[in-house]
């Protein structure tokens, strides 16, 4: 399995919910100054092609690499 960026972003209909989870749609953070810690709030700016940008706070639920304990516990994010 290999990660690839979505060159045209993720296409969402108005009011459509998506799941962000390991091995599915997810956010990949690069060049972090320090490691993320469980329970930490991370401000993220969501940018939409046809709507206002929106800042949300995501909460870190697990540390380290993906493992079997993390699978099956997706977080739902409401877009728009």
N, C-alpha and C positions, 0 to 999 in steps of 0.2 A: 504494500500500500504506500502511496506517495501523496504528499500534500501539494496542491496547486492553487495559486490565487485565482479568484474569479475575476477575470479581466474586465468584465462589464458589471461587476457587483452582483448582488443577490436580488433577483426580481421578486418584489412583494406586491400583492394587491392590497388596497386600502383595508386596514383592519385585520390583515392576515397575521397569524402568529407563527413563529418558527421556533424550533428547538435548537439550542446550541449545546453540543455534546461531543465527547470524544468520539472519533471515527465518523463524525458527521459534520454538519456546518459548525464551525467554531472560529474563535478569534485567536490569532497567533501574535503574541507580543514579542518584539525583537528589541535588542539593545537595551534591556532593562538595566538600570543603575544598581539595583539590589534585588535579591530574590523576593518573590511574592510569598506572603505568609497566610496560612489558613485564617479566615475571619476578616482579613484586610479588605477595605473598600477601595476599589479602583475606579476612578472617574474615566468614562469612555465617551467620546463624542461620536454619535451616529449621524452620518451625513446621507441625506436622501436626495435623489435627483429632482423630485417634484414636490418636496415638502421641506419645512423648516428643519434645520439641524437640531438634534436633541441630545443633551448630555444625560447620561444615566450612570449610576454607581453600581458596579458589579461587585459581588462578594466572592472572594477566593474560597472555594470549598475544599480543595485538596492541594497538597504540595507534591512536587516531584513528577516523575514520569507517569504515564497512563498505566494503570494496572487493573486487574479484574475487579477490585473493590470499587473503582470509579465508574465502571461500565454499568449502564442501566439506571443511572441517577441523573438524567438530563435536567437542565434548567430551561424553562420556557421564557422567551423574551417577546414581549408585545411590541411590534414595530408600528411606528406612526403615532 
